[in-house]
């Protein structure tokens, strides 16, 4: 190579290397800023003091209490969730759970009541798993190599096994019919599967519906010796919500259905809560295979003054937070004054999901006065929801291809931090019903796409993405950061 050619070649190499280094530095700077922002919001949520007003009787609950106590002062607290669920609570009453304590079960809220925390320390924990299956019961050897049976039958569907407080999860095996209906198959491996005797992959489990026994395949010995904890979320909500309820400063974990679930509800406020490892139970059995479900916080139906503020939501089988109604039924449905603000949502299949299906007749179904603001939405499609057989649905905001009639719908000042396969899925039957975007930060994975617009179309995530969002959603002040899968942790 001639000296001049060598000089040109080396100049190109150094220019390319320094250009890439500068890009990495910019990317790292942007990403570190988002990381700090998310960590700061998470710490704020986890450390928030209780916030409630009293217009009635205050009741106290502690694991050291007694259900025969008066329950109306900190020195005479009630003990159990059964006691709280059985109280004839009145509008304006407040039920306070002691910080640092943990209850297993669910809470059925009463209209007009506030549920919050008292004392010092961590938020009170509502655990939807009936027990830690390392400390309670036993894992017994079966005649199948590496397969163990849990000694305690469980009637309600077991959604997932969460191991060592989230270090790993076991895979829930379900049966799928073969094309010719001649046999049943493992829903993930596509191999013949009839019973627990066909378990062979490490950390696959089968919950036998006829007798309630849970079978777990463990290649590294007895699960009780292999793990420190095995939580078993079952098919129920953590909170069953109703009208005019405030849920404040709880940690809701290991719940097989919805962390907080409700039908048509007026004035539901959820704030300063942590929700994790939610969902995965079987919702219904289809013609060919079962369908699983489970959202962090859900209203299914109409709503008014639905506020979710300063909540940390993670590892949900479906959505972190949602309001929705499908295209069945003939009743009018109005979803109004919906605000999702200052929430951190990570590793759910959908961070925020919403949809309004068109009624079967001329009934009026619509959303109005909807605001998503100040939220940090991260890594849609990265959590345990990847157990889903449908791998192509995740998105940070998910509207599906529904009717979605809306007015005054705004998405302002959020961070959208990576999603696969779709960054956003936002569409409606009429372009006037689409939300307006403003001042959002988009961290986008190269090679992914988005489902957007009216009519809905698929658009690649590329250098034209910013112009596209400005055209479809009138976004001003948006920032667009494009990254490779390996660029950020």
C-alpha positions as CSV (number, residue, x, y, z in Angstrom):
1,X,0.0,0.0,0.0
2,X,1.4,3.4,-1.0
3,X,2.1,5.9,1.8
4,X,-0.7,8.2,0.7
5,X,-3.3,5.4,0.6
6,X,-2.1,4.2,4.0
7,X,-2.5,7.7,5.4
8,X,-6.1,7.9,4.0
9,X,-7.0,4.5,5.3
10,X,-5.7,5.2,8.8
11,X,-7.4,8.6,8.9
12,X,-10.7,6.9,8.1
13,X,-10.2,4.2,10.8
14,X,-9.4,6.8,13.5
15,X,-12.2,9.1,12.4
16,X,-14.7,6.2,12.5
17,X,-13.4,5.0,15.9
18,X,-13.5,8.4,17.5
19,X,-16.9,9.1,16.0
20,X,-18.2,5.8,17.5
21,X,-16.6,6.7,20.8
22,X,-18.2,10.1,20.9
23,X,-21.6,8.5,20.0
24,X,-21.1,6.0,22.9
25,X,-20.3,8.8,25.3
26,X,-23.4,10.7,24.3
27,X,-25.5,7.6,24.6
28,X,-24.0,6.8,28.0
29,X,-24.6,10.3,29.1
30,X,-28.3,10.2,28.0
31,X,-28.7,6.7,29.4
32,X,-27.1,7.5,32.8
33,X,-29.4,10.5,33.0
34,X,-32.4,8.3,32.5
35,X,-31.1,5.7,35.0
36,X,-30.6,8.4,37.6
37,X,-34.1,9.8,36.9
38,X,-35.6,6.3,37.3
39,X,-33.6,5.5,40.5
40,X,-34.6,8.9,42.0
41,X,-38.3,8.3,41.3
42,X,-38.1,4.7,42.6
43,X,-36.5,5.8,45.9
44,X,-39.1,8.6,46.3
45,X,-42.0,6.2,45.8
46,X,-40.6,3.6,48.2
47,X,-39.9,6.1,50.9
48,X,-43.1,8.2,50.6
49,X,-44.9,8.9,53.9
50,X,-48.5,8.0,54.3
51,X,-51.0,10.6,53.0
52,X,-54.6,10.4,54.1
53,X,-57.4,12.5,55.7
54,X,-59.8,11.2,58.3
55,X,-63.6,11.8,58.2
56,X,-64.6,8.8,60.1
57,X,-63.1,6.0,62.3
58,X,-59.5,5.0,62.0
59,X,-58.7,1.3,62.3
60,X,-55.2,-0.2,62.9
61,X,-53.9,-3.6,61.7
62,X,-50.7,-5.4,62.8
63,X,-49.4,-8.9,62.7
64,X,-49.0,-8.6,66.4
65,X,-52.6,-7.6,66.9
66,X,-55.7,-9.6,67.9
67,X,-59.0,-9.7,66.1
68,X,-60.8,-9.4,69.5
69,X,-59.2,-6.0,70.1
70,X,-61.1,-2.7,69.5
71,X,-58.8,-2.0,66.5
72,X,-59.3,1.8,67.0
73,X,-55.8,2.6,68.4
74,X,-52.3,1.5,67.7
75,X,-52.0,-0.3,71.0
76,X,-55.2,-2.4,70.3
77,X,-54.8,-3.3,66.6
78,X,-56.6,-6.0,64.7
79,X,-54.6,-8.8,63.2
80,X,-56.1,-10.5,60.1
81,X,-57.3,-9.6,56.7
82,X,-60.5,-11.6,57.4
83,X,-61.3,-9.2,60.2
84,X,-60.8,-6.2,58.0
85,X,-62.8,-7.7,55.1
86,X,-65.7,-8.4,57.5
87,X,-65.9,-4.9,59.1
88,X,-68.9,-2.8,58.3
89,X,-66.8,0.2,57.2
90,X,-68.4,3.5,56.5
91,X,-67.6,6.3,54.1
92,X,-64.7,8.4,55.5
93,X,-63.2,5.5,57.6
94,X,-59.5,4.8,57.3
95,X,-57.8,1.4,57.7
96,X,-54.0,1.6,58.5
97,X,-51.6,-1.3,58.2
98,X,-48.4,-1.3,60.2
99,X,-45.3,-0.7,58.1
100,X,-42.8,-3.6,58.0
101,X,-45.6,-6.2,58.4
102,X,-46.7,-8.7,55.8
103,X,-50.1,-10.4,55.2
104,X,-51.0,-13.2,52.8
105,X,-54.3,-12.9,51.1
106,X,-56.5,-10.2,49.6
107,X,-58.5,-7.1,50.6
108,X,-62.1,-6.4,49.6
109,X,-62.4,-2.7,49.8
110,X,-65.5,-0.8,51.0
111,X,-66.9,2.3,49.2
112,X,-65.5,5.6,50.5
113,X,-62.7,4.1,52.6
114,X,-59.0,4.9,52.6
115,X,-56.4,2.1,53.0
116,X,-52.9,3.2,54.0
117,X,-50.0,2.6,56.4
118,X,-48.8,3.7,59.8
119,X,-45.6,3.5,61.8
120,X,-42.0,3.6,60.5
121,X,-40.1,1.5,57.9
122,X,-41.0,-0.3,54.7
123,X,-44.5,-0.3,53.2
124,X,-46.9,-3.0,54.5
125,X,-46.8,-6.0,52.2
126,X,-49.9,-7.6,50.8
127,X,-48.7,-11.0,49.5
128,X,-51.0,-12.9,47.2
129,X,-49.1,-16.2,47.6
130,X,-50.6,-18.5,50.2
131,X,-47.2,-19.4,51.5
132,X,-43.4,-19.6,50.9
133,X,-43.2,-23.1,49.6
134,X,-39.7,-23.6,51.1
135,X,-40.7,-22.8,54.6
136,X,-44.2,-24.3,54.4
137,X,-45.0,-27.9,53.2
138,X,-42.5,-30.1,51.5
139,X,-41.3,-31.0,48.0
140,X,-41.6,-34.8,47.6
141,X,-39.8,-36.9,45.1
142,X,-41.9,-38.6,42.4
143,X,-41.1,-41.6,40.2
144,X,-40.2,-39.2,37.4
145,X,-36.5,-38.2,37.4
146,X,-35.9,-34.6,38.7
147,X,-39.6,-34.0,39.2
148,X,-40.9,-33.0,42.7
149,X,-44.5,-32.7,43.9
150,X,-45.5,-30.1,46.4
151,X,-47.2,-31.6,49.5
152,X,-50.0,-29.0,49.8
153,X,-52.8,-29.1,47.1
154,X,-53.7,-25.7,45.9
155,X,-57.3,-25.2,44.5
156,X,-56.9,-21.9,42.8
157,X,-54.7,-21.8,39.7
158,X,-51.0,-21.2,40.4
159,X,-49.9,-18.4,38.1
160,X,-46.1,-18.7,38.3
161,X,-43.4,-19.8,40.8
162,X,-41.2,-16.8,41.8
163,X,-37.9,-18.1,43.1
164,X,-35.6,-16.3,45.5
165,X,-37.7,-13.2,45.5
166,X,-37.4,-12.7,41.8
167,X,-34.0,-14.1,40.9
168,X,-35.7,-16.6,38.7
169,X,-39.2,-17.8,37.7
170,X,-40.4,-21.2,36.9
171,X,-42.1,-21.7,33.5
172,X,-45.9,-22.5,33.7
173,X,-46.5,-25.4,31.4
174,X,-49.9,-25.5,29.7
175,X,-51.3,-27.8,27.1
176,X,-51.9,-26.8,23.5
177,X,-53.9,-29.0,21.1
178,X,-52.1,-30.4,18.1
179,X,-53.3,-29.2,14.7
180,X,-55.2,-32.5,14.1
181,X,-56.5,-32.5,17.8
182,X,-54.9,-36.0,18.2
183,X,-52.7,-35.0,21.1
184,X,-51.7,-32.2,23.5
185,X,-48.4,-30.4,23.4
186,X,-46.2,-28.4,25.7
187,X,-47.1,-24.8,24.9
188,X,-43.5,-23.6,24.7
189,X,-41.5,-26.6,23.6
190,X,-44.1,-28.0,21.1
191,X,-43.5,-31.5,22.4
192,X,-46.1,-34.0,23.4
193,X,-47.3,-33.3,26.9
194,X,-50.0,-35.1,28.8
195,X,-49.1,-34.9,32.5
196,X,-46.3,-34.1,35.0
197,X,-44.6,-37.3,33.8
198,X,-43.6,-35.3,30.7
199,X,-41.7,-32.6,32.6
200,X,-38.0,-32.6,31.8
201,X,-36.8,-29.0,31.3
202,X,-35.3,-27.4,34.4
203,X,-37.7,-25.1,36.2
204,X,-40.8,-26.1,34.2
205,X,-43.8,-26.7,36.5
206,X,-47.3,-28.2,36.0
207,X,-50.3,-27.4,38.2
208,X,-52.6,-30.4,38.0
209,X,-56.2,-29.1,37.8
210,X,-57.8,-32.4,39.0
211,X,-56.0,-32.6,42.4
212,X,-54.3,-29.2,42.8
213,X,-50.8,-30.7,43.1
214,X,-47.9,-28.6,41.8
215,X,-45.1,-30.5,40.1
216,X,-41.7,-28.8,39.5
217,X,-38.8,-30.1,37.5
218,X,-35.5,-29.3,39.3
219,X,-32.2,-30.6,37.9
220,X,-30.3,-29.4,40.9
221,X,-32.0,-31.3,43.6
222,X,-34.9,-30.8,45.9
223,X,-36.4,-27.3,45.5
224,X,-36.5,-26.7,49.3
225,X,-32.7,-27.1,49.3
226,X,-32.1,-25.3,46.0
227,X,-34.0,-22.1,46.8
228,X,-34.5,-19.8,49.8
229,X,-38.0,-18.9,48.8
230,X,-40.7,-20.1,46.4
231,X,-43.7,-17.8,46.2
232,X,-46.8,-19.2,44.5
233,X,-49.1,-16.4,43.2
234,X,-52.7,-17.8,42.8
235,X,-55.7,-16.7,40.8
236,X,-57.1,-13.8,42.8
237,X,-56.6,-10.0,43.0
238,X,-54.6,-8.3,45.7
239,X,-57.2,-5.5,46.2
240,X,-60.8,-5.8,44.9
241,X,-61.5,-2.1,44.4
242,X,-64.8,-0.3,44.4
243,X,-66.1,3.4,44.3
244,X,-64.4,6.3,46.1
245,X,-61.5,4.3,47.4
246,X,-57.9,5.4,48.1
247,X,-55.1,2.8,48.3
248,X,-52.0,4.5,49.5
249,X,-48.5,3.2,50.5
250,X,-48.8,-0.6,50.0
251,X,-46.4,-3.1,48.6
252,X,-48.5,-5.6,46.6
253,X,-46.6,-8.7,45.4
254,X,-47.0,-12.2,44.1
255,X,-50.6,-11.9,42.9
256,X,-51.9,-14.3,40.3
257,X,-54.6,-12.0,38.7
258,X,-54.6,-8.2,39.1
259,X,-52.7,-6.4,41.8
260,X,-55.6,-4.0,42.1
261,X,-58.7,-4.9,40.0
262,X,-62.1,-3.4,39.5
263,X,-65.0,-3.2,37.1
264,X,-66.9,0.0,36.4
265,X,-65.7,2.3,39.2
266,X,-66.0,6.0,40.2
267,X,-63.1,7.7,41.9
268,X,-60.4,5.1,42.5
269,X,-57.0,6.7,43.6
270,X,-53.9,4.5,43.9
271,X,-50.7,6.3,45.0
272,X,-47.3,5.7,46.5
273,X,-47.6,1.9,46.0
274,X,-45.2,-0.8,44.8
275,X,-46.6,-3.7,42.7
276,X,-44.5,-6.5,41.5
277,X,-44.8,-10.1,40.2
278,X,-48.4,-9.7,39.1
279,X,-50.5,-12.0,36.9
280,X,-50.0,-15.2,35.0
281,X,-53.1,-17.1,36.0
282,X,-55.3,-18.9,33.4
283,X,-58.1,-16.5,32.5
284,X,-60.1,-19.0,30.3
285,X,-59.6,-22.1,28.2
286,X,-59.9,-21.5,24.5
287,X,-60.5,-24.0,21.7
288,X,-56.8,-24.8,21.3
289,X,-55.0,-23.5,24.4
290,X,-55.6,-21.6,27.6
291,X,-55.1,-17.8,27.9
292,X,-53.3,-16.2,30.9
293,X,-53.8,-12.7,32.2
294,X,-52.9,-10.2,35.0
295,X,-52.3,-6.5,35.2
296,X,-50.8,-4.4,38.0
297,X,-53.8,-2.0,38.3
298,X,-56.9,-2.4,36.1
299,X,-60.4,-0.9,35.7
300,X,-62.5,-2.9,33.3
301,X,-65.5,-0.7,32.3
302,X,-66.4,2.9,32.9
303,X,-64.6,5.1,35.3
304,X,-64.4,8.7,36.6
305,X,-61.5,10.2,38.5
306,X,-59.2,7.3,38.1
307,X,-55.8,8.4,39.3
308,X,-52.6,6.4,39.6
309,X,-49.8,8.5,40.9
310,X,-46.2,7.8,42.1
311,X,-46.4,4.0,41.9
312,X,-43.6,1.6,41.1
313,X,-44.9,-1.3,39.0
314,X,-42.8,-4.1,37.6
315,X,-42.9,-7.7,36.3
316,X,-46.5,-7.9,35.3
317,X,-47.7,-10.7,33.0
318,X,-49.8,-8.2,31.0
319,X,-50.0,-4.4,31.7
320,X,-48.5,-2.3,34.5
321,X,-51.6,-0.1,34.5
322,X,-54.7,0.0,32.3
323,X,-58.3,1.0,31.7
324,X,-60.2,-1.0,29.1
325,X,-63.5,-2.4,27.8
326,X,-63.8,-4.8,24.9
327,X,-66.1,-4.7,21.9
328,X,-68.9,-6.7,23.5
329,X,-72.2,-5.7,25.2
330,X,-74.6,-2.9,24.4
331,X,-74.2,-0.5,27.4
332,X,-72.8,3.0,27.2
333,X,-69.3,3.3,28.7
334,X,-67.6,6.6,29.7
335,X,-64.0,6.7,30.9
336,X,-63.2,10.2,32.1
337,X,-60.7,12.1,34.2
338,X,-58.1,9.4,33.9
339,X,-54.6,10.4,35.1
340,X,-51.5,8.3,35.2
341,X,-48.7,10.5,36.6
342,X,-45.2,10.1,37.9
343,X,-45.2,6.3,37.8
344,X,-42.1,4.0,37.2
345,X,-43.2,0.9,35.2
346,X,-40.5,-1.6,34.2
347,X,-40.4,-5.1,32.6
348,X,-44.1,-5.5,31.9
349,X,-45.5,-6.7,28.6
350,X,-47.2,-3.4,28.3
351,X,-46.3,-0.5,30.5
352,X,-49.6,1.3,30.0
353,X,-52.5,-0.3,28.2
354,X,-55.9,1.2,27.2
355,X,-58.6,0.3,24.8
356,X,-62.2,1.1,24.2
357,X,-64.0,-1.4,22.0
358,X,-67.0,-0.4,19.9
359,X,-70.3,-1.5,21.3
360,X,-72.4,-4.1,19.4
361,X,-75.1,-1.6,18.7
362,X,-75.2,2.3,18.8
363,X,-74.2,2.5,22.5
364,X,-71.8,5.4,23.2
365,X,-68.3,4.3,24.3
366,X,-65.6,6.9,24.7
367,X,-62.7,8.4,26.8
368,X,-62.4,12.0,27.7
369,X,-59.9,14.0,29.8
370,X,-57.1,11.4,29.8
371,X,-53.6,12.4,30.8
372,X,-50.3,10.4,31.0
373,X,-47.6,12.6,32.4
374,X,-44.3,12.3,34.1
375,X,-44.1,8.5,33.8
376,X,-40.9,6.6,33.2
377,X,-41.9,3.5,31.1
378,X,-39.1,1.0,30.6
379,X,-38.3,-2.3,28.9
380,X,-41.7,-3.5,27.6
381,X,-41.5,-7.2,26.7
382,X,-38.5,-7.9,28.9
383,X,-40.1,-9.5,32.0
384,X,-41.6,-12.8,33.0
385,X,-44.4,-12.1,30.6
386,X,-42.1,-13.5,27.9
387,X,-43.7,-16.8,29.0
388,X,-46.6,-15.7,26.8
389,X,-46.9,-17.8,23.6
390,X,-47.6,-14.5,21.7
391,X,-44.2,-12.8,21.5
392,X,-45.2,-10.0,19.1
393,X,-47.5,-7.9,21.3
394,X,-45.3,-5.9,23.8
395,X,-45.3,-2.1,23.6
396,X,-44.7,0.7,26.1
397,X,-48.2,2.1,25.4
398,X,-50.7,-0.4,24.0
399,X,-54.1,0.6,22.5
400,X,-54.5,-2.4,20.2
401,X,-56.4,-1.8,17.0
402,X,-59.6,-0.8,18.8
403,X,-62.3,1.9,18.2
404,X,-60.7,4.1,20.9
405,X,-63.0,7.1,20.7
406,X,-61.4,9.9,22.8
407,X,-61.3,13.6,23.4
408,X,-58.7,15.7,25.3
409,X,-56.3,12.8,25.5
410,X,-52.7,14.0,26.2
411,X,-49.4,12.1,26.7
412,X,-46.9,14.7,28.0
413,X,-43.4,14.6,29.5
414,X,-42.9,10.9,29.7
415,X,-39.8,8.7,29.1
416,X,-40.3,5.8,26.8
417,X,-37.2,3.6,27.4
418,X,-37.0,0.6,25.0
419,X,-39.6,-1.9,23.9
420,X,-39.6,-4.9,21.7
421,X,-41.0,-5.7,19.2
422,X,-43.0,-2.4,19.1
423,X,-42.0,0.9,20.6
424,X,-45.6,2.2,20.7
425,X,-48.9,0.8,19.6
426,X,-51.3,3.7,19.5
427,X,-54.3,3.8,17.1
428,X,-58.0,4.7,16.8
429,X,-60.7,4.5,14.2
430,X,-60.7,8.2,13.7
431,X,-57.5,10.4,13.5
432,X,-59.3,13.0,15.6
433,X,-59.4,10.6,18.5
434,X,-55.7,10.0,18.7
435,X,-53.8,11.4,21.7
436,X,-51.6,14.4,21.5
437,X,-48.0,13.9,22.4
438,X,-45.6,16.6,23.8
439,X,-42.1,16.7,25.3
440,X,-41.6,13.0,25.6
441,X,-38.2,11.2,25.5
442,X,-38.1,8.2,23.2
443,X,-35.2,5.7,23.6
444,X,-35.7,3.4,20.6
445,X,-34.3,0.0,19.7
446,X,-33.0,-0.1,16.2
447,X,-34.7,-2.8,14.2
448,X,-38.1,-2.5,16.0
449,X,-41.2,-0.9,14.7
450,X,-44.4,0.8,15.8
451,X,-48.1,0.3,15.2
452,X,-49.6,3.8,14.8
453,X,-52.2,6.0,13.4
454,X,-55.7,5.9,11.9
455,X,-55.9,3.7,10.0
456,X,-53.2,1.7,11.9
457,X,-50.0,1.1,10.0
458,X,-46.6,-0.5,10.8
459,X,-43.7,2.0,10.8
460,X,-40.0,1.2,11.2
461,X,-38.0,2.8,14.0
462,X,-35.5,4.8,11.9
463,X,-34.3,8.3,11.3
464,X,-37.8,9.3,10.1
465,X,-39.5,8.2,13.4
466,X,-39.4,11.7,15.0
467,X,-41.1,13.3,11.9
468,X,-43.7,10.5,12.0
469,X,-44.6,11.1,15.6
470,X,-44.8,14.9,15.0
471,X,-47.1,14.2,12.0
472,X,-49.4,11.7,13.6
473,X,-49.6,13.0,17.1
474,X,-48.6,16.7,16.8
475,X,-45.7,16.1,19.2
476,X,-43.6,19.2,20.0
477,X,-40.4,19.0,22.1
478,X,-39.9,15.3,21.6
479,X,-36.4,13.8,21.9
480,X,-35.4,10.6,20.0
481,X,-32.4,8.5,21.0
482,X,-31.7,5.4,18.9
483,X,-29.8,2.5,20.5
484,X,-28.7,-1.0,19.6
485,X,-29.8,-3.9,21.8
486,X,-26.3,-4.2,23.3
487,X,-25.7,-0.5,23.8
488,X,-27.5,-0.3,27.2
489,X,-27.9,-2.9,30.0
